[in-house]
Amino acid sequence: MADELSQEKINQVLSFNDEQRAKYFFTEVTKNNEIWILSDEHGCVMLNSEDEDCVPVWPNQEFALAWANQEWQDCQAQAISINKWFSRWSHGLTDDELALVVFPSADEQGLIFYPDELEFELKQLIKKGRK
């Protein structure tokens, strides 16, 4: 389970650029063994880039909840264990031809990963952490 983040830490992380937020995402996900999404009765939140339909993912509940406003105000933050992500989500997202936007900013900007790329990066970091 993740430690609760201070408002100062949240503000600091929110000021990061796309690459810094992605690095923070990978560090937190491998430390806490969970990925956060937003979902409602219709399923998970989706964003559209020029080329891809994307599922946004966050490293912590606080950042996912910060996104649950305006058009997503009825959404709930949902944690997905890293094991469940590897066993079900990566394959399901690939089958549905969906990409992931990692830790998007308030203006919906973030680095895009395909499910297999995200899984590969996470597994590499997990393996490195066990050494």
Backbone hydrogen bonds, N-H to C=O, Kabsch-Sander energy under -0.5 kcal/mol:
donor,donor_aa,acceptor,acceptor_aa,energy
10,I,6,S,-2.5
11,N,7,Q,-2.7
12,Q,8,E,-2.2
13,V,9,K,-2.7
14,L,10,I,-2.5
15,S,11,N,-0.9
15,S,12,Q,-0.8
16,F,13,V,-1.7
21,R,17,N,-2.6
22,A,18,D,-2.2
23,K,19,E,-2.4
24,Y,20,Q,-2.3
25,F,21,R,-2.7
26,F,22,A,-2.5
27,T,23,K,-2.2
28,E,24,Y,-2.8
29,V,25,F,-2.8
30,T,26,F,-2.1
31,K,27,T,-1.6
32,N,28,E,-3.1
33,N,29,V,-2.0
34,E,29,V,-0.6
35,I,80,I,-2.5
36,W,58,W,-2.7
37,I,78,Q,-2.3
39,S,76,Q,-2.2
40,D,43,G,-2.5
43,G,40,D,-1.6
45,V,38,L,-2.6
47,L,54,C,-3.1
49,S,52,E,-3.2
54,C,47,L,-3.7
54,C,52,E,-0.5
55,V,99,A,-2.3
57,V,101,V,-2.2
58,W,36,W,-2.6
64,A,60,N,-1.7
65,L,61,Q,-3.0
66,A,62,E,-1.7
67,W,63,F,-0.8
67,W,64,A,-1.0
68,A,64,A,-0.6
68,A,65,L,-1.0
69,N,67,W,-2.7
72,W,69,N,-2.8
73,Q,70,Q,-1.7
75,C,72,W,-2.0
76,Q,39,S,-3.0
78,Q,37,I,-2.8
80,I,35,I,-2.8
82,I,33,N,-2.0
85,W,81,S,-2.6
86,F,82,I,-2.5
87,S,83,N,-2.4
88,R,84,K,-2.5
89,W,84,K,-1.2
90,S,85,W,-2.6
92,G,88,R,-2.3
93,L,89,W,-3.1
94,T,90,S,-1.9
95,D,91,H,-2.8
96,D,92,G,-1.9
97,E,94,T,-1.6
98,L,93,L,-2.9
99,A,53,D,-2.7
100,L,113,F,-3.0
101,V,55,V,-1.6
102,V,100,L,-0.6
102,V,111,L,-2.7
103,F,57,V,-3.2
103,F,101,V,-0.5
105,S,109,Q,-3.2
108,E,105,S,-2.1
111,L,102,V,-0.6
113,F,100,L,-2.6
117,E,114,Y,-0.6
118,L,114,Y,-2.4
119,E,115,P,-2.5
120,F,116,D,-2.3
121,E,117,E,-2.6
122,L,118,L,-2.5
123,K,119,E,-2.8
124,Q,120,F,-2.3
125,L,121,E,-2.1
126,I,122,L,-2.5
127,K,123,K,-2.5
128,K,124,Q,-2.3
129,G,125,L,-2.2
130,R,126,I,-1.1
131,K,127,K,-0.5
131,K,128,K,-0.9
